[in-house]
């Protein structure tokens, strides 16, 4: 229906989007001194509450959302209508938020170019203090034997994940090799993978709770972080799954991405592949098992430096830095009104 149909679809989308991210959540949002938004769509629900109570708003972006998909891969409706609307929402939050944070320097640089403000980098390092101890290992869940070898990828499915390369590499590996993906969304792509592997040697596992991920995957032999740099966002990715694999002590086979390599800092913890070709991937997985003990020692040393406690210090410093000026301005306004803040608090 051309432009008329697109306009009608956009009107319906705006109603659905407003109800989902603004109308329904607003009734559930409690009063708070600080709101941390991981989804910029939620700002319209939070902002009036924050303004009334003088609360702080922090925008924590895990991705450079406007560049997750290359523009040429977008459907016309997304390119012409949806994406411009979402960019306006994120621009507003980035301009009005008391502070911005992001997960890596690459994403932070892209955000600086887009918003004119540089976020503080707070990496999503793993916090093992919350890991559960009563979690069955992934090998037992999959029914694998002692001679079976298991490679695991952590995280929900995204377009940039090279699941097809992992499946093709598995076809080139001995029959005792298995690959498991732990997360949501893989069912759709599973239909495009070799039928003889799915459910037999290629396992699509359900997502587990955050405090179960590391204990669940610790029994694997190799960790996989296989992103293709399809966009600026994927090129600069520093995913949670990377930190969780390191925390689990697994040798890491990964696609070569600058933020991951910078975080590793030259430590020999596995193999980095500039091109995720099945032959090279299969060879790297085999080699990682052959050098398992040495690689695990190096992974343990790296895990000792990638601690959430270090990131938490910087996050607290950032919150304190934006909170103190706010408190000072509130006291000044009370003084100007002839009120005593201490009597008011009592």
N, C-alpha and C positions, 0 to 999 in steps of 0.2 A: 504493500500500500504506500510505499515511498515515504515522503516526509510526513504525511498525515498519520500513517501508521506508526512511524517512529515517535512522533509527538504524543500520540495516545499511549504508547508503551512507556514513554518517559513519565507521563502523568501518573500512570499506575505504579511505576517504580518508586516515584517520590512519595506517594502515599504509603506504600509498603515499607519503604526505608525509614520514613519518619515514625511510623508506628513501632517498628522493631527497635530502633536505636534511640528514640527520644520519648515518645509517649509512654510506652510500657515500662522502660527502665526507671523513669523519673520517680515513679511511685515507690520504688524499692531502694532508692539511694539514701543512705543514712547521713546525718550530719557528721562532718569530719573537719579536722584542721588541715588535712592534706589529701588531695585526690590525685592518684597516679593513673593516668590513662594510657592503656596499651592499644586502644582503638580510637582513632580520631573521630569516628562517627559518633561516639558517646559524648562528645563535648557539649552538644546542644542540650543534653539532659543534665549535665553536671554544672554548666556555667551559671545558670540563674541561682542555683543553690549555693555555689561558691561565692558569688557576688553578694548575696544577702548576708552570709555569715563571715565574709572576709577571709575565706579559706584560700590556701595555696593550691595551684594546679600544676602538676608536672606531667609533661608528655614524654613517654618512654617508647620510642619507635624501634621495633625489632627488625624492620626492613625499610628500604627506601621504596615505599608502597607505590608511588607513581611510576616506578620503573621496574616492577616485578616482571611484567610481560612486555616484550618489545612492541612498539606501536604497530608494526606491520602484522603482528599476530593477533591483534584485537579485532573483535567483530565490529562492524560499522556502528552499531548502537553504542557499544562501550566507548569507541573512539570519539564519536560525535556528541554523546550526551552524558553517559555515566562518568567517564573519567574526568571531564571538565568540572562536573559538579563535586566529585570527591576531592579534586585538587583544591577547589575553593574552600571546602570544609577544613582540609588539613592546613591550608595557608592561614586560615583564621586562628586555629588552635596554636600553630607555631608562632604566630605574632603575639597572641595574648597570654600564652602560658608563662608561668613564673620561672620555669626552667625546662630545658630540653635535655634528654639523655638518649643515647643509642648504644648499640652492642659492640661496635667496632669502629676503627678509625676510617675505614673506607666509606661506610654508611654515613658517618658523621660528616665527612667531606662533601658527599652528595647533598646532605641536608643543608649544610652551610651555603652551598651554591644556590639551592632552591629557596631558602628562607632568610638568608642574610644573618643567621645566628648559628654559632657552632655549638652542638650539643656536648655535654660531658659524656665521655665514654665509660660506661659501666658494663663490663663483660658479664655474660651469664655463666660464670663459673659454677661448678657443682658444689653444693653444700651437703657433705656426707653426714652431717649431724642428724639429718632427718631421714636417712635411709632406713627402711624397715629390715628386720632380720628374719622375718617369717615368710619370705617370698620364695616360691619354688624356682629353681634355676631354669633357664630357657631350654637347656638340653633335655631336662626331664619333661618339660611341657611338650616338647616335640617328639619325645620318645626315642632319642638318639642313643646309640651305644658308645662304648669307650673308644672304638676305632673311628667313629665318625668325626668329621671336622666341620666346624660351624663358623660362618662369617655372618655378622649382624650389622644392619643399618638401622639407625634410630631417627625417628621423626616422621611427621605426617607427609603424605605424598605431595609433591610440588612438580610443576612442569619441568623444572631444571634438574630433577633427579634422574640419573642415568640407570633406571631400573632395567632397561633393555640390555645395557652393557653388562650388568651383573648377571642377567639370565644367560647371555651369550657366553660369558666367561665360565659360568657353571657347566655349560655343555662341553667345555674343553677340559674340565677338571675330572679327576677320578670319581667313581660312583659314590665314594664315601663322603664327598663334600656336600654341604648344605648351605644355603643362604636364607636368612630370615630378615624380614622387614617388620619393624615394630612401630606401629602407628596407624593412623586413619587414612582412608582414601585410596588404598592400593587395589581395592576390589575392581574399580573401573579399568585400571591399566592392566590388571591380571588377564583380562580377556585377550590382550594383544601379545601375551607372552607364550612361549612354547608350552602346549598343553601337557606334554609328558613330564614337565618339571614341576608345574604348579601343584602344590599340595603333597608332593613326593620329596623333591629336593629343594624346591623354592617355596618357602613358607610365608604366607601373608598372615601375620600375627595381629591380634587386637591390641589397641593402645592400652597401656597400664597407667596407674596413678604415678605422678611425678616422683614420689618417694619409693617407688618400686622399680624404676627403670634400671638404675645401676645394679642393684642386687640381682635383677632378672638376667641381665646380659653378661654378668661377670663370668659365667661358665663357657662363654664362646671362646673361639680361638683367635679370631681376627675381627676388627671393627672396620666398617666401610663408611666413608663420607664421599659420595659420588655425585658432585654437582657439576653440571655443564654451565659455562658462563654465557647463558642465553641473553642476559641483560646486564645492565650496570649493577642491579641489585644482586644477582647471582654471582657476578664477578667479585663482589665485595663481601660475600656471605661469610659469617662466622657463626654457624648454627649451634644451637644447644646440644645437638647430637654429638658434635665434636667433643665438647667438654665432658659429656656423659661417658663416651667411649674411653677417654683418657682416665676419668675417675674409676672406671671399671678395670683399668690396667691392661687393656687390649692393644696389641700392635695395630697400627692404623695404616690402611691403604686408602688413599684419597686422590681426588682430582686436585690438580695444582691450582690453588686459589691464593692470592697474595695475603689476605688477612689470616688465613689458617697458617700459612708458612711463617708469617711474621710472629704469630703467637707461639709456634713451635720453636722458633729461634735457632734453627740449625740442628736441633737434637735428632738423633737417629732413632725414630720410633716406628718406622715402617717404610712405606714407599709412596712417593708422590709422582703422579702421572700427568704429564702435560696433555695427553690425549687419551681418553678413556676407550681405547681399543680393547676388544675382548681378549686377544692373545696377551697383551701386556698386563691386563688386569689379572688374568688367571696366573701368569708367571709371578706377579707380585704377591698374590695370595699364597702360592706355594712357598715362595721364598720367605715370607713372613712366618710361616709355621716352622721352617727349617731353622730360623734364627730366633725362635720364640723366646727363649730364656733371656738372651741379651737384650732383645727389644723390650721385653716386659720390664727389665731393670731400668731402662731409659725412660719408659713411660711412667714408671713409679716416681722417678725423680722429677719429671715434668709435672705430674699431678701434684707434687708437693709445692710447686710454685703457683699453680693455677687454683687458688683458693678463694672461695666466696668472701671469706673474712676480709681480704684485702680490698675487694671491690666495695664491700659494705662500708668501709671506712670512708671512701671517697663519696659514696652516696650520702652518707650522714653529713659529711662536710658540705656537700651541695645543698642539702635540705636546710642545714643551719644557716648557710650563707643567704638563702632567700627568705628564711623565716625571721631572722633578726631585723632586717630593714622593715618587714611588715609589722612586727611588734612595735618598733620605734614609731612608725607612722600612726599606728592605732593609739599609742600613748599620747602622741602629739595632738591628735584630734580630740581626745578626751580632755586634755588640758585646756585646749582652745574653747571647749564647751563648758569649762568650769567644773568638770567632774573629776573626782578622785578615782583612778583606776583600781586602787587597792580596796576602797570602800565599795566600789561597784562589783568587784570580784567577790567580796564577802557577801 
